[in-house]
Amino acid sequence: MMEKGKSTKPIIVYTAGTWDLFHIGHLNLFKRSKELGTKLIVGVSTDELVESYKKSKPIIPYDDRVELIKSCRFVDEVVKQEKLLDIKQMEDLGIDVLTIGNDWESKYLEGLEWAKHHPKVKLVYFPYTSKISSTLLKNKLITFANSGRKETPLTENDS
């Protein structure tokens, strides 16, 4: 119980991504991120942003990805990401923690550099979930579609 006159500031955790072909790696990141605070805000990249750096549009359109992410019990709020880890957006959200997969650890992003050096923001890299990614899923689906096979494209032996 809170003492009279004291307020507890929520700990705001922020993560952002494309979240295309939602999979267990995404869910793991949300779950672990939520454990670090009281509120998890997830940025969802617009189709235009994704196309600008991946050179292809996501399979699942932006509005559908937003609805999928909103439905996750670990997520408290979803925001549009029009620039990768936009510093102004993160400041406006008042984030305390920024989480991201460790596949971004060696990449340069202005927003990551800001978080690394911001005295009030903790940057947390989570291990990439092995053997699964949206790119892997896309490639498996393409291979399957081009093979003429009738069986399902993913099996437990694939992991």
Contacts in CASP RR format, 6 or more apart in sequence:
PFRMAT RR
TARGET T0000
AUTHOR 0000-0000-0000
METHOD contacts of the structure
MODEL  1
MMEKGKSTKPIIVYTAGTWDLFHIGHLNLFKRSKELGTKLIVGVSTDELV
ESYKKSKPIIPYDDRVELIKSCRFVDEVVKQEKLLDIKQMEDLGIDVLTI
GNDWESKYLEGLEWAKHHPKVKLVYFPYTSKISSTLLKNKLITFANSGRK
ETPLTENDS
2 8 0 8 1.000
10 37 0 8 1.000
10 38 0 8 1.000
10 39 0 8 1.000
11 36 0 8 1.000
11 37 0 8 1.000
11 38 0 8 1.000
11 39 0 8 1.000
11 96 0 8 1.000
11 97 0 8 1.000
12 37 0 8 1.000
12 38 0 8 1.000
12 39 0 8 1.000
12 41 0 8 1.000
12 93 0 8 1.000
12 94 0 8 1.000
12 95 0 8 1.000
12 96 0 8 1.000
12 97 0 8 1.000
13 33 0 8 1.000
13 34 0 8 1.000
13 36 0 8 1.000
13 37 0 8 1.000
13 39 0 8 1.000
13 40 0 8 1.000
13 41 0 8 1.000
13 95 0 8 1.000
13 96 0 8 1.000
13 97 0 8 1.000
13 98 0 8 1.000
13 99 0 8 1.000
14 40 0 8 1.000
14 41 0 8 1.000
14 42 0 8 1.000
14 43 0 8 1.000
14 90 0 8 1.000
14 93 0 8 1.000
14 95 0 8 1.000
14 97 0 8 1.000
14 98 0 8 1.000
14 99 0 8 1.000
15 29 0 8 1.000
15 30 0 8 1.000
15 33 0 8 1.000
15 40 0 8 1.000
15 41 0 8 1.000
15 42 0 8 1.000
15 43 0 8 1.000
15 98 0 8 1.000
15 99 0 8 1.000
15 100 0 8 1.000
16 42 0 8 1.000
16 43 0 8 1.000
16 44 0 8 1.000
16 45 0 8 1.000
16 81 0 8 1.000
16 84 0 8 1.000
16 85 0 8 1.000
16 100 0 8 1.000
17 42 0 8 1.000
17 43 0 8 1.000
17 44 0 8 1.000
17 45 0 8 1.000
17 81 0 8 1.000
18 44 0 8 1.000
18 45 0 8 1.000
18 50 0 8 1.000
18 54 0 8 1.000
18 58 0 8 1.000
18 65 0 8 1.000
18 134 0 8 1.000
19 26 0 8 1.000
19 42 0 8 1.000
19 44 0 8 1.000
19 45 0 8 1.000
19 65 0 8 1.000
19 68 0 8 1.000
19 69 0 8 1.000
20 50 0 8 1.000
20 58 0 8 1.000
20 59 0 8 1.000
20 60 0 8 1.000
20 65 0 8 1.000
20 134 0 8 1.000
21 59 0 8 1.000
21 60 0 8 1.000
21 134 0 8 1.000
21 137 0 8 1.000
21 138 0 8 1.000
22 60 0 8 1.000
22 65 0 8 1.000
22 68 0 8 1.000
22 69 0 8 1.000
23 129 0 8 1.000
23 132 0 8 1.000
23 133 0 8 1.000
23 134 0 8 1.000
23 137 0 8 1.000
24 129 0 8 1.000
24 132 0 8 1.000
25 129 0 8 1.000
25 132 0 8 1.000
25 133 0 8 1.000
27 72 0 8 1.000
27 74 0 8 1.000
28 126 0 8 1.000
28 129 0 8 1.000
29 99 0 8 1.000
29 101 0 8 1.000
29 126 0 8 1.000
29 129 0 8 1.000
30 40 0 8 1.000
30 42 0 8 1.000
30 72 0 8 1.000
30 74 0 8 1.000
30 75 0 8 1.000
31 74 0 8 1.000
32 99 0 8 1.000
32 126 0 8 1.000
33 40 0 8 1.000
33 74 0 8 1.000
33 97 0 8 1.000
33 99 0 8 1.000
33 124 0 8 1.000
33 126 0 8 1.000
34 40 0 8 1.000
34 74 0 8 1.000
34 75 0 8 1.000
36 97 0 8 1.000
36 99 0 8 1.000
36 122 0 8 1.000
36 124 0 8 1.000
37 96 0 8 1.000
37 97 0 8 1.000
39 76 0 8 1.000
39 77 0 8 1.000
40 74 0 8 1.000
40 75 0 8 1.000
40 76 0 8 1.000
40 77 0 8 1.000
41 75 0 8 1.000
41 76 0 8 1.000
41 77 0 8 1.000
41 78 0 8 1.000
41 79 0 8 1.000
41 93 0 8 1.000
41 95 0 8 1.000
42 69 0 8 1.000
42 75 0 8 1.000
42 77 0 8 1.000
42 78 0 8 1.000
42 79 0 8 1.000
43 69 0 8 1.000
43 78 0 8 1.000
43 79 0 8 1.000
43 80 0 8 1.000
43 81 0 8 1.000
44 62 0 8 1.000
44 65 0 8 1.000
44 66 0 8 1.000
44 69 0 8 1.000
44 78 0 8 1.000
44 79 0 8 1.000
44 80 0 8 1.000
44 81 0 8 1.000
45 58 0 8 1.000
45 62 0 8 1.000
45 81 0 8 1.000
45 84 0 8 1.000
46 62 0 8 1.000
46 80 0 8 1.000
46 81 0 8 1.000
46 82 0 8 1.000
47 57 0 8 1.000
47 58 0 8 1.000
47 61 0 8 1.000
47 62 0 8 1.000
48 82 0 8 1.000
49 81 0 8 1.000
49 82 0 8 1.000
49 83 0 8 1.000
49 84 0 8 1.000
50 56 0 8 1.000
50 57 0 8 1.000
50 58 0 8 1.000
51 57 0 8 1.000
53 84 0 8 1.000
58 65 0 8 1.000
59 134 0 8 1.000
59 138 0 8 1.000
60 68 0 8 1.000
66 78 0 8 1.000
66 80 0 8 1.000
69 75 0 8 1.000
69 78 0 8 1.000
70 78 0 8 1.000
79 89 0 8 1.000
79 93 0 8 1.000
81 89 0 8 1.000
83 89 0 8 1.000
84 109 0 8 1.000
84 111 0 8 1.000
85 98 0 8 1.000
85 109 0 8 1.000
85 110 0 8 1.000
85 111 0 8 1.000
85 112 0 8 1.000
85 114 0 8 1.000
85 115 0 8 1.000
86 111 0 8 1.000
87 110 0 8 1.000
87 111 0 8 1.000
87 114 0 8 1.000
90 98 0 8 1.000
90 111 0 8 1.000
90 114 0 8 1.000
90 115 0 8 1.000
90 121 0 8 1.000
95 121 0 8 1.000
96 120 0 8 1.000
96 121 0 8 1.000
96 122 0 8 1.000
97 121 0 8 1.000
97 122 0 8 1.000
97 123 0 8 1.000
97 124 0 8 1.000
98 112 0 8 1.000
98 115 0 8 1.000
98 121 0 8 1.000
98 122 0 8 1.000
98 123 0 8 1.000
98 124 0 8 1.000
99 124 0 8 1.000
99 125 0 8 1.000
99 126 0 8 1.000
100 112 0 8 1.000
100 123 0 8 1.000
100 124 0 8 1.000
100 125 0 8 1.000
100 126 0 8 1.000
101 125 0 8 1.000
101 126 0 8 1.000
101 127 0 8 1.000
101 128 0 8 1.000
102 125 0 8 1.000
102 126 0 8 1.000
102 127 0 8 1.000
102 128 0 8 1.000
103 128 0 8 1.000
104 112 0 8 1.000
104 125 0 8 1.000
105 125 0 8 1.000
112 123 0 8 1.000
114 121 0 8 1.000
115 121 0 8 1.000
115 123 0 8 1.000
116 123 0 8 1.000
131 158 0 8 1.000
131 159 0 8 1.000
132 159 0 8 1.000
137 154 0 8 1.000
140 153 0 8 1.000
140 154 0 8 1.000
140 158 0 8 1.000
141 153 0 8 1.000
143 153 0 8 1.000
144 153 0 8 1.000
END
